[in-house]
C-alpha cells in the first residue's frame, strides 16, 4: 500500500494536460440554434450542391463531403437529382432564393465555393437554416491543392458544428494495426479510411497503438527485438524510442493526460500487473498487486482514474481505480470475460469487449449501471475506443471481408465501415483533434 501511495503522489504531482485548443475563425452568425445534438437517427435532411468553381478539385471535395455527412449519422443527404435551383445561383445571402429549395425540402443547406491557384485551394462554406430562411454561419479554409480531402473533412466538421454545437470528427485520425504488407505494422489513417500513412516498417509484429493526448506521439508494442517491448514514435520529430524492454511483456500502454507518464502491463511473477513509467522508461511504481492478471489500462481524460481488466474476482472483469491510490471498484458483473476498457471523454462511460460466444462491444456507466450492447451476431468485434467528442465508438470487426475498422454511434444505432478493400485491420485507437 505504501508503494501504491508513493506512486499516486508522484502521478498527482505530474498532472498537466497537453491537449491544445484548435483556433477557430469568427463565424457568420453567433448563437445559432442547435438543431440536433446526437447522431444516429440520420433523419435531418441536408442539401449539399456541387461546389461553385474549382473544377479540378470540386468533384473530389463534393464526394468526400457528402460521404462524411452520411457517415456522421446526423443527416439524410438529399439526392442532387432532386435539386431545382439554377446552377447559376450563388452561395451567399441574396445570391439565391430559399423558395428554390421548397421541392427537395432540406432543413439544412450547405453551399460551397472553391478557388484554386498557385498550388493552393481556397474553399468557403455557407450553411443555412432553410425553414428559417437564415444563415447559420460561414467559414473559409485554405490548403495545398494536394490536401483537397482534408479541406472536405474540415467543411464537414464545420457544418456539424453549426448544426449541433460541437465539431465533427472528420479531422481526427485512427492509429491501427494493418497486415497489408504481410506483417503487423502500425499505420495512421483518416476517419474515412483514406490517407494511410505507415508508422512502422520493421517487418515484425507491432500491436496496440495508443495516441498521446496531444496527438504528437504514438506508443505501441513491438516484437522487433524478439521481446514484446514498448516503443514511442514521435510523429513531429520523426523518431522512434524504445521506452520499456523489461523481461516478459510490455504491453497495452495508455498515456496520462499530463503527457509524460504511461501506464502499461508488465510481467509480475506468474501474473501481469499495471505499472507506471515515464517516457524515458523510468519506473514510477506498481499500480496493481492482486491475484490473477491485470491488463488493458485506460486513463480517464482528467487523469484521475484508471479503468482496467482483472481476474481478481475469478473471470476477467472491468475495474476502476483512482490514479492517486485506493481500492479498485468492480464495474462489470455480467459475463465471465470482459476486457479492453476505454473511457469516454467525459469520464462517465466505459466501452469494453465482452465474450458471449463471439466477442462484442458494450458500454457501461462508471457506476456499473446502464450496460448497453453495441454489436451482436456480426462476427468478432474488439478493441473499442471513443471518439474525442464521445459521440462515437470505433472498433475492429470481422463481420465482412476479414478484419476492418468500423465506427458506431455510442448507442449502436448507426454502424459504418471505415476501411475498405481486403480486411487487414485491427487495434484501432482514435486520435484527439488534430491540426495537421
MOWOMO-V820366 format. One record per residue. RES is the residue in one letter. PSI is psi in radians with two decimals (* if undefined). Layout:
RES&PSI, RES&PSI
//
This chain:
X&-0.71, X&-0.66, X&-0.70, X&-0.75, X&-0.66, X&-0.73, X&-0.76, X&-0.71, X&-0.69, X&-0.77, X&-0.76, X&-0.58, X&-0.20, X&0.28, X&2.10, X&1.72, X&2.47, X&0.02, X&2.05, X&2.54, X&2.38, X&2.27, X&2.41, X&2.49, X&2.76, X&2.54, X&2.81, X&-0.42, X&2.07, X&2.55, X&0.53, X&2.64, X&2.36, X&2.14, X&-0.72, X&2.56, X&-0.56, X&2.39, X&2.92, X&-0.63, X&-0.50, X&0.73, X&0.16, X&1.90, X&2.24, X&2.39, X&2.30, X&1.53, X&2.75, X&2.45, X&2.57, X&2.32, X&-2.97, X&0.89, X&-0.69, X&-0.62, X&-0.24, X&-0.76, X&-0.77, X&-0.80, X&-0.73, X&-0.80, X&-0.76, X&-0.75, X&-0.82, X&-0.73, X&-0.71, X&-0.81, X&-0.66, X&-0.75, X&-0.47, X&-0.44, X&0.00, X&-0.52, X&2.65, X&1.84, X&2.06, X&2.41, X&2.20, X&-0.32, X&-0.31, X&-0.11, X&2.43, X&-0.09, X&2.53, X&2.44, X&-0.31, X&-0.21, X&2.56, X&-2.98, X&-0.25, X&2.81, X&2.38, X&-0.24, X&-0.02, X&2.96, X&2.29, X&-0.44, X&-0.47, X&-0.16, X&0.23, X&-0.59, X&-0.92, X&-0.42, X&0.91, X&2.73, X&-0.64, X&2.41, X&2.16, X&1.93, X&2.39, X&2.73, X&2.54, X&2.57, X&2.31, X&2.23, X&2.47, X&0.79, X&0.19, X&2.67, X&2.25, X&2.26, X&2.53, X&2.56, X&2.37, X&2.20, X&2.31, X&2.51, X&1.83, X&-0.83, X&-0.58, X&-0.08, X&0.90, X&2.74, X&2.31, X&-0.55, X&2.97, X&2.64, X&2.63, X&2.50, X&2.54, X&2.41, X&2.95, X&2.63, X&-0.20, X&-0.05, X&0.60, X&-0.60, X&-0.70, X&-0.74, X&-0.75, X&-0.72, X&-0.69, X&-0.68, X&-0.75, X&-0.77, X&-0.65, X&-0.74, X&-0.78, X&-0.66, X&-0.82, X&-0.53, X&-0.61, X&-0.31, X&-0.11, X&2.36, X&2.74, X&-3.07, X&0.31, X&-0.06, X&0.24, X&3.03, X&2.92, X&2.50, X&2.42, X&2.97, X&2.30, X&2.49, X&0.42, X&-0.54, X&-0.07, X&-0.36, X&2.88, X&1.83, X&2.74, X&2.37, X&2.81, X&2.61, X&2.75, X&2.88, X&-0.30, X&0.18, X&-0.08, X&3.09, X&0.88, X&2.22, X&2.11, X&2.49, X&-0.69, X&2.60, X&0.87, X&0.00, X&0.29, X&-2.75, X&2.10, X&2.32, X&2.84, X&1.06, X&2.54, X&2.10, X&2.48, X&2.81, X&-0.32, X&0.03, X&0.16, X&-0.31, X&2.73, X&2.18, X&2.55, X&2.82, X&2.37, X&2.50, X&0.33, X&-0.44, X&0.21, X&-0.49, X&2.59, X&1.54, X&2.78, X&2.26, X&2.76, X&2.15, X&2.16, X&1.92, X&-0.35, X&-0.82, X&-0.33, X&0.52, X&2.77, X&2.32, X&2.34, X&2.14, X&-0.26, X&2.08, X&0.69, X&2.66, X&2.34, X&-2.71, X&2.53, X&1.46, X&2.89, X&0.76, X&2.58, X&2.48, X&2.36, X&2.48, X&-0.37, X&-0.37, X&-0.36, X&0.20, X&2.40, X&2.42, X&2.43, X&3.01, X&2.22, X&2.71, X&2.42, X&1.51, X&-2.28, X&-0.26, X&3.09, X&2.50, X&2.94, X&2.38, X&2.78, X&2.38, X&2.84, X&3.07, X&-0.10, X&-0.08, X&0.00, X&2.30, X&2.29, X&-0.21, X&2.89, X&2.25, X&-0.52, X&2.63, X&1.45, X&2.75, X&2.50, X&2.93, X&2.56, X&2.18, X&3.01, X&1.02, X&2.64, X&2.07, X&2.53, X&2.83, X&-0.44, X&-0.02, X&0.13, X&-0.32, X&2.69, X&2.18, X&2.54, X&2.96, X&2.44, X&2.57, X&0.18, X&-0.38, X&0.22, X&-1.86, X&2.92, X&2.16, X&2.86, X&2.36, X&2.79, X&2.35, X&2.74, X&2.42, X&-0.18, X&0.32, X&3.01, X&3.04, X&2.65, X&2.48, X&2.24, X&2.37, X&-0.66, X&2.49, X&-0.06, X&2.44, X&2.90, X&0.05, X&1.59, X&2.27, X&-3.10, X&0.95, X&2.66, X&2.25, X&2.56, X&2.76, X&-0.54, X&-0.01, X&0.15, X&-0.28, X&2.60, X&2.29, X&2.55, X&3.02, X&2.30, X&2.58, X&2.12, X&1.25, X&-1.43, X&3.05, X&2.33, X&2.85, X&2.35, X&2.87, X&2.70, X&2.59, X&2.69, X&-0.28, X&0.07, X&0.05, X&2.85, X&0.67, X&2.34, X&2.53, X&2.19, X&-0.53, X&2.65, X&2.40, X&0.66, X&0.93, X&-2.82, X&2.38, X&2.07, X&3.05, X&0.89, X&2.66, X&2.63, X&2.64, X&2.80, X&-0.30, X&-0.07, X&0.08, X&-0.19, X&2.78, X&2.27, X&2.63, X&2.89, X&2.40, X&2.52, X&0.27, X&-0.42, X&2.34, X&0.75, X&-2.43, X&2.21, X&2.80, X&2.31, X&2.72, X&2.57, X&2.60, X&2.72, X&-0.26, X&0.00, X&0.04, X&-0.60, X&1.81, X&2.24, X&2.57, X&2.37, X&-0.93, X&2.66, X&3.12, X&-2.67, X&2.38, X&1.89, X&0.27, X&2.54, X&3.07, X&0.83, X&2.52, X&2.24, X&2.33, X&2.87, X&-3.12, X&2.34, X&2.63, X&0.44, X&*
//
